[in-house]
């Protein structure tokens, strides 16, 4: 007997709909009425749960972050020490590739929200760490023997951010590398491995 998926609660459904609207129609299209229409809810349903536009944006940010945390905890990367820089790079490359395959709407919405929320310190800070854990990157660099794991970890996160954007909307997006393929993972893993191999011990 297959295990049935747990139904999403109304707040989570609304947050997911908000992300989808931002990803497909842009930040200006996100309204309470738009979410009601997207989910075929009675008018006023979304505003019952999230009174303001900011509350709706916050729900989207927290949903993106929560999904990242849940996936990270089940990915095998959490607390699992890599045996080599190449193994670490491969694990992170698979994570990045998975974002491009399974969470493209989240990636699109995150970039749009990052710009929209640049003046909102609280939500901007949450959005900035919604995909990558600097603490884990620092731990990873420490395990691999970096002399300054704090700086190395912060730089590694920046590298991951850059690679994700480049494949999503930058020059690498023109290479037509199909996410979800070995070629995609390998392309992402190469610069990650080069960085980790070059960490000053």
NULOMAR-158905 format. One record per residue (C-alpha): residue number from 1; x, y, z. Coordinates in steps of 0.2 Angstrom, whole numbers, plus 5000, padded with zeros to 4 digits. Layout:
BEGIN
<num->NUM, px->X, py->Y, pz->Z>
...
***
This chain:
BEGIN
<num->1, px->5000, py->5000, pz->5000>
<num->2, px->5007, py->5017, pz->4995>
<num->3, px->5009, py->5031, pz->5007>
<num->4, px->4997, py->5045, pz->5004>
<num->5, px->5004, py->5063, pz->5003>
<num->6, px->4999, py->5073, pz->5018>
<num->7, px->4986, py->5087, pz->5012>
<num->8, px->4993, py->5104, pz->5013>
<num->9, px->4985, py->5116, pz->5025>
<num->10, px->4976, py->5132, pz->5018>
<num->11, px->4990, py->5143, pz->5023>
<num->12, px->5003, py->5133, pz->5014>
<num->13, px->4992, py->5131, pz->4999>
<num->14, px->4991, py->5150, pz->4999>
<num->15, px->5010, py->5152, pz->5000>
<num->16, px->5013, py->5140, pz->4986>
<num->17, px->5000, py->5150, pz->4975>
<num->18, px->5009, py->5166, pz->4979>
<num->19, px->5026, py->5159, pz->4974>
<num->20, px->5018, py->5152, pz->4958>
<num->21, px->5010, py->5169, pz->4954>
<num->22, px->5026, py->5178, pz->4957>
<num->23, px->5036, py->5166, pz->4946>
<num->24, px->5024, py->5166, pz->4931>
<num->25, px->5017, py->5183, pz->4931>
<num->26, px->5028, py->5194, pz->4941>
<num->27, px->5028, py->5202, pz->4958>
<num->28, px->5015, py->5215, pz->4953>
<num->29, px->5003, py->5202, pz->4949>
<num->30, px->5003, py->5195, pz->4967>
<num->31, px->4987, py->5201, pz->4975>
<num->32, px->4975, py->5193, pz->4988>
<num->33, px->4962, py->5192, pz->4974>
<num->34, px->4974, py->5184, pz->4962>
<num->35, px->4978, py->5170, pz->4975>
<num->36, px->4959, py->5168, pz->4978>
<num->37, px->4957, py->5165, pz->4959>
<num->38, px->4972, py->5154, pz->4957>
<num->39, px->4966, py->5142, pz->4971>
<num->40, px->4947, py->5145, pz->4966>
<num->41, px->4944, py->5151, pz->4984>
<num->42, px->4930, py->5162, pz->4989>
<num->43, px->4934, py->5180, pz->4988>
<num->44, px->4942, py->5186, pz->5004>
<num->45, px->4949, py->5169, pz->5008>
<num->46, px->4967, py->5174, pz->5006>
<num->47, px->4965, py->5191, pz->5016>
<num->48, px->4957, py->5181, pz->5030>
<num->49, px->4974, py->5172, pz->5033>
<num->50, px->4986, py->5185, pz->5027>
<num->51, px->4979, py->5203, pz->5030>
<num->52, px->4992, py->5213, pz->5021>
<num->53, px->5003, py->5211, pz->5005>
<num->54, px->5018, py->5210, pz->5016>
<num->55, px->5011, py->5196, pz->5026>
<num->56, px->5008, py->5187, pz->5010>
<num->57, px->5026, py->5190, pz->5004>
<num->58, px->5032, py->5184, pz->5021>
<num->59, px->5022, py->5168, pz->5019>
<num->60, px->5030, py->5165, pz->5002>
<num->61, px->5048, py->5168, pz->5009>
<num->62, px->5045, py->5157, pz->5024>
<num->63, px->5038, py->5143, pz->5012>
<num->64, px->5053, py->5144, pz->5001>
<num->65, px->5064, py->5143, pz->5016>
<num->66, px->5055, py->5129, pz->5024>
<num->67, px->5055, py->5118, pz->5008>
<num->68, px->5074, py->5121, pz->5007>
<num->69, px->5077, py->5115, pz->5025>
<num->70, px->5066, py->5100, pz->5023>
<num->71, px->5075, py->5095, pz->5007>
<num->72, px->5092, py->5098, pz->5015>
<num->73, px->5088, py->5087, pz->5030>
<num->74, px->5083, py->5072, pz->5019>
<num->75, px->5097, py->5075, pz->5006>
<num->76, px->5110, py->5066, pz->5015>
<num->77, px->5121, py->5082, pz->5016>
<num->78, px->5116, py->5086, pz->5034>
<num->79, px->5130, py->5081, pz->5046>
<num->80, px->5137, py->5069, pz->5033>
<num->81, px->5156, py->5072, pz->5032>
<num->82, px->5162, py->5071, pz->5014>
<num->83, px->5177, py->5060, pz->5010>
<num->84, px->5185, py->5072, pz->4998>
<num->85, px->5182, py->5089, pz->4990>
<num->86, px->5175, py->5080, pz->4974>
<num->87, px->5162, py->5071, pz->4985>
<num->88, px->5157, py->5087, pz->4993>
<num->89, px->5156, py->5096, pz->4976>
<num->90, px->5145, py->5082, pz->4969>
<num->91, px->5133, py->5083, pz->4983>
<num->92, px->5131, py->5102, pz->4982>
<num->93, px->5130, py->5101, pz->4963>
<num->94, px->5116, py->5088, pz->4964>
<num->95, px->5107, py->5100, pz->4976>
<num->96, px->5109, py->5115, pz->4964>
<num->97, px->5103, py->5104, pz->4949>
<num->98, px->5088, py->5098, pz->4959>
<num->99, px->5083, py->5117, pz->4962>
<num->100, px->5083, py->5119, pz->4943>
<num->101, px->5073, py->5103, pz->4940>
<num->102, px->5060, py->5102, pz->4954>
<num->103, px->5059, py->5120, pz->4961>
<num->104, px->5061, py->5131, pz->4946>
<num->105, px->5046, py->5142, pz->4952>
<num->106, px->5054, py->5144, pz->4969>
<num->107, px->5070, py->5150, pz->4960>
<num->108, px->5061, py->5162, pz->4949>
<num->109, px->5051, py->5169, pz->4963>
<num->110, px->5066, py->5170, pz->4975>
<num->111, px->5075, py->5182, pz->4962>
<num->112, px->5060, py->5192, pz->4960>
<num->113, px->5057, py->5193, pz->4979>
<num->114, px->5075, py->5197, pz->4983>
<num->115, px->5074, py->5213, pz->4972>
<num->116, px->5057, py->5218, pz->4979>
<num->117, px->5062, py->5215, pz->4997>
<num->118, px->5078, py->5224, pz->4996>
<num->119, px->5072, py->5238, pz->5007>
<num->120, px->5063, py->5226, pz->5020>
<num->121, px->5078, py->5221, pz->5031>
<num->122, px->5069, py->5207, pz->5040>
<num->123, px->5062, py->5199, pz->5024>
<num->124, px->5077, py->5202, pz->5014>
<num->125, px->5088, py->5193, pz->5027>
<num->126, px->5076, py->5178, pz->5027>
<num->127, px->5076, py->5178, pz->5008>
<num->128, px->5095, py->5179, pz->5007>
<num->129, px->5097, py->5163, pz->5016>
<num->130, px->5082, py->5153, pz->5009>
<num->131, px->5092, py->5141, pz->4998>
<num->132, px->5110, py->5140, pz->5006>
<num->133, px->5116, py->5138, pz->5024>
<num->134, px->5131, py->5147, pz->5027>
<num->135, px->5133, py->5137, pz->5044>
<num->136, px->5134, py->5121, pz->5034>
<num->137, px->5146, py->5128, pz->5021>
<num->138, px->5157, py->5134, pz->5036>
<num->139, px->5156, py->5116, pz->5043>
<num->140, px->5160, py->5108, pz->5027>
<num->141, px->5175, py->5119, pz->5024>
<num->142, px->5181, py->5116, pz->5042>
<num->143, px->5180, py->5097, pz->5039>
<num->144, px->5190, py->5099, pz->5023>
<num->145, px->5204, py->5107, pz->5032>
<num->146, px->5202, py->5126, pz->5028>
<num->147, px->5213, py->5137, pz->5038>
<num->148, px->5199, py->5150, pz->5039>
<num->149, px->5182, py->5140, pz->5037>
<num->150, px->5171, py->5156, pz->5041>
<num->151, px->5178, py->5165, pz->5026>
<num->152, px->5179, py->5150, pz->5015>
<num->153, px->5161, py->5145, pz->5019>
<num->154, px->5154, py->5162, pz->5015>
<num->155, px->5164, py->5162, pz->4999>
<num->156, px->5157, py->5145, pz->4995>
<num->157, px->5139, py->5150, pz->4997>
<num->158, px->5143, py->5165, pz->4985>
<num->159, px->5150, py->5153, pz->4972>
<num->160, px->5134, py->5142, pz->4974>
<num->161, px->5123, py->5157, pz->4972>
<num->162, px->5133, py->5163, pz->4956>
<num->163, px->5132, py->5146, pz->4948>
<num->164, px->5113, py->5144, pz->4951>
<num->165, px->5110, py->5161, pz->4944>
<num->166, px->5122, py->5158, pz->4929>
<num->167, px->5113, py->5142, pz->4925>
<num->168, px->5096, py->5149, pz->4927>
<num->169, px->5097, py->5166, pz->4919>
<num->170, px->5115, py->5170, pz->4915>
<num->171, px->5128, py->5165, pz->4901>
<num->172, px->5127, py->5147, pz->4905>
<num->173, px->5108, py->5147, pz->4902>
<num->174, px->5113, py->5149, pz->4884>
<num->175, px->5123, py->5133, pz->4884>
<num->176, px->5106, py->5123, pz->4884>
<num->177, px->5112, py->5111, pz->4897>
<num->178, px->5097, py->5101, pz->4902>
<num->179, px->5094, py->5101, pz->4921>
<num->180, px->5092, py->5084, pz->4928>
<num->181, px->5105, py->5076, pz->4917>
<num->182, px->5123, py->5070, pz->4922>
<num->183, px->5130, py->5084, pz->4911>
<num->184, px->5121, py->5096, pz->4921>
<num->185, px->5127, py->5090, pz->4938>
<num->186, px->5145, py->5088, pz->4931>
<num->187, px->5145, py->5106, pz->4924>
<num->188, px->5140, py->5112, pz->4941>
<num->189, px->5152, py->5101, pz->4951>
<num->190, px->5168, py->5106, pz->4942>
<num->191, px->5169, py->5124, pz->4948>
<num->192, px->5164, py->5118, pz->4966>
<num->193, px->5177, py->5105, pz->4966>
<num->194, px->5190, py->5117, pz->4960>
<num->195, px->5186, py->5129, pz->4974>
<num->196, px->5186, py->5116, pz->4988>
<num->197, px->5202, py->5108, pz->4982>
<num->198, px->5211, py->5125, pz->4982>
<num->199, px->5206, py->5129, pz->5000>
<num->200, px->5221, py->5135, pz->5010>
<num->201, px->5225, py->5122, pz->5024>
***
